[in-house]
Amino acid sequence: MPPSNGCGSWRNSCATGRPSKLSNPNSPPHNAGVARGAGPVPRHVAIIMDGNGRWAEQRRLERQAGHRKGVGNIRRVVAALDRRGVSVVTLYAFSTENWNRPAMEVDALMDILAEEIEPQTRELHKAGVRLVHLGDPDPLNPMLREAVAQAQQYTSDNSGVTLNIAFNYGGRDEILRAVRCIIADGITPEQVDEALFSRYLYTAGCPDPDLIIRTGGEQRISNFLLWQAAYSEYYHTPTLWPDLDEAELDRALDAYRKRQRRFGALNKSDQSSRE
């Protein structure tokens, strides 16, 4: 049963189909394992984009200069992950807690979003990227809310990489919202299971993240995809978000390939070694 209209609109953020035009047109399709090195490629990579402010401070610039530089890195990172066979990318851009930052910085972030959303959307659309917003749009000003909605609509038929932008997103807020909507829809406790609950999240229809990368050196999850990250692999890098490049992405993907994902069970090699 889908969430009711009274609880807002959910979008299926899981994309399938042709490769994005961000990739080399001669490269293999998604999920073909084209990442450097042997081993599986994560279908869904999520990134906690941390370090914009520190990037600017290291260069004696205002913090908003770091945020602008960070926006400029989005398409490069998405293109690099696309070339390596990743189908879904989720970027943590602004949390529900970020409203507690100084008003000047918050206002600057909103101004940057308002300025960049149209040109960035045009370029991503040319590349076949499908944009999806994760989070509560209601606190945004009306013009910005409309711009976000238009960006999603404009790219909704694209079948390349799905780019989820988590803006005014919080994992606890998402879970509470899902619970309220389940109650509002009259769902009985006996009907609630993981599959139904997942359909009430912002990420309904999207695969859980296989790999979560956090830039900037911190080792916190920061209220990001709390439900969806139950069995995600984590990779923390000291590289600041504006400096995240293909070499560091390859190191993250190499680390992912070396891990054994058991999902609470034992794999065959573990079982044989215990016999």
N, C-alpha and C positions, 0 to 999 in steps of 0.2 A: 504493500500500500504506500503510495507516495505521500510526502508531506502535504498538508493542506495549504491552500493559497494564503490563508491567514498567517502562516508562519514564514512567509517570504518565498522567494523563488530559489530553487536549487537547479544547478546545471550539471549535466553529466560531463565531467572533466577528463574522461578517459578517451583518448583518441587512438584510432587505428588507421591504417592505410598507407599511402605513399610516403616516401621520405620528404622532409622539408627541403625547400630550395636553398636553405642556408647551407646544406651539404653540397659537396661536389656532386654534380649530376651523374657522374660515373660511379659513385660509391654504392655499395650494396644497400638494400632496404633495411628498415628498422629491425632490431632483434636478430640481425644476421651475425652478431659477434665481431664487429669491425674494430673494436677498441684495440689499442696496441697491446700486444702480449696475448697469450692464450688464456682461455677461461671465459666464464659467463659475463655478460654485460648486464648491469642493472636496468630493468625496464623503467623504473621511476627513481630519479635522483632529486632530493630536496636539499636546499641550501639555506642555512642561516647566515644572512649577509651581514657580517659584523666587521667593523673597523673603518668605516668611512670617516668618522670624526678624527680618529687617531691618524689616519692617512693625511688629513689636512693639517693637523697640529704638527706632525713631523716636518711639514713643509712651511710652517708658520703662515698657514692660510686659515681663513674662516671655515668653520665646520661645514657650512653649506657647500663649500667648494668640494669637499670630500663626497658629499651626497650626490652632487652633479657628476663627479668622476665615477661614482658607483653606478649611476644610471647608465652611463656610457659603456659600462662593462657587461651589461645584461645580454645584449645581442651576441657579443663575442663568446660568452660562456655558453649560451644556448646553442650557438652554431657549433662549438667544439663538442658538446655533448651529443648533438644530433649526428655529427660525423662519426661518432663512436657507437652509434646504435641505440641511444637512449630515446624512449618514446614520450616520456612525461617528465617535465622539470617543474618543481615548485620552489619559488623564491619567497623567503620571509622578509617582507619589505618594511612593515610597520605593524607593531603589536598593539593590542588593546592597552597595554601598560605604557606605551611610548607617549601617550597623551600627558603623562606626568613629567615629561622633559620640559625645559624652559619654553615658554610660549613663543619666543623669537625663533627657536629652532624648529618647533612644530609648524609654525607659520611658513618658515622657509621650505620645509619638506612638502607642505601642501602646495606652495607656489611652484616648486619644481615639478611635482606630479601634474599640476594643471598645464604647465608649459610643455612638458615632455610627452604626455599621453598621446596626443594626436600624431606628432611625427614618428614616435616610436611604434605606434600601432600601424601606421602606413608601411614602415619598413618591415615589420614582422609579418604583416599581411602579404607583402610581396614574396616573402620567404615561405609562405604557406603555414605559418604558425597559428595555432588556435589559442586565443587568450581567454582565460577564465579567472574571475575574481573570487577569492576565498575570503570571507569576512563579512562584517556588518557594514553596509554602506550608509546606514541612516545618519551617523554623526557627521558625515561629509557634507560640505555645502551643496546646494541643489545643482549648481553648474558642474561640479566635480562628479557628483553621483550620475548625472546624465552622460558625462564623458566616459565614465567607466562602463555604463550600460551600452553605450554606442560602440565602444571598443570590442566588447564581447559579441555584440550583434554583427559587427562588421567582419569579424574573423570566424564566425560560428560555423561556416561551411568548410573551413580549411581542414585538411586531413593530414597535415604534417605533425610536427611536434606540438604537444599540448603544453602551454606555459601557464601554470597556475601562479597568480600573484596574490600572496597572502598579505592583505593590507587592511588594517584595523581588524586583525585576526588574533584570537587567543584560544588555545586549546580548551581551557576550562569553560570559557564562554561558549564555545561551539558545543561542548557536551551538555551544558545546562540548557542551551537553546533547543537541542535535540530532545531532551527529556520533556521540556515544556510543550513542544509540538506534538510529541507522542501522546501526552496526556490530553492536549486539546483535541486531538483526532480520535479520542475515545478508544485507544488501543488498550486491550486488557493485558495484565502482567503475563499471562500465559502465552500471549502472542509475541512477546518481545524476545528476540534472539539477536545474535551478533549481526546477521544479515539485515534484519529489519532496522536495527539501530543505525547501521552504517548508511542506510538510505536517507536518514535524517541529518546527516552531516553535510558540511559544505562540499566535501570531496565525494559525494555520492556518485558511484559509477567509476571511480578512479582507483587503480590498484594502489595498495599501500606502498609507501616508499621502501625501496630495497636498501638504499644508501642515503644517509643524511650527512652532509658536509657542513661543518661550522668553520668559518674563517675567523681570523682575528685572535686566535690563541685561547679563547675562553673554552671551558669544558662544561657548559650548562645546556639544558634543552630549552630553557626560556619559554615554556608554555607553548611549544610548537608541536602540532600534530600528535597530541598526547595519546589519543585512541589509535591512530593509524600507525604509530611508530613502535608498536608493541614488539615487533621482531625485526626492526630495521638495524642495519649495521651503521655504526657511527665512525666518522673520520674527522679529527680535529687538526687544523693547520694554523700555524702562526701567521700565515700569509693574510694580509688585509684584503677585504673584498675588492677594492679597486685594482689590486695587483694580482688577483687570481687569474692565472693563465693556463694554457694548455698543458704545460709541464707539470704543474701542481695538480691539475685535474687527472692527468695520467697516473700520478702517484696515488691519488685517492682511489682510482679505479683498479690499480694494481693491488692495493691493500684489500679492496673488496674481493677480488678474485682469489686471494690467498686464504680467505676465511671460509669456514665450514658452517653453513646455515642449517641448524638442526631443528629449529622451531619447537624446541622442548623435547624432541625425540633423539634417538641415536641413529647415526648413519651406519651403513654396512661395515665400514672399516672399524668403527668403534665397537660394533657388536662382535666382529671376528676377533678383535684383540682381547676381548674379555672371555672368549670361549676357551 
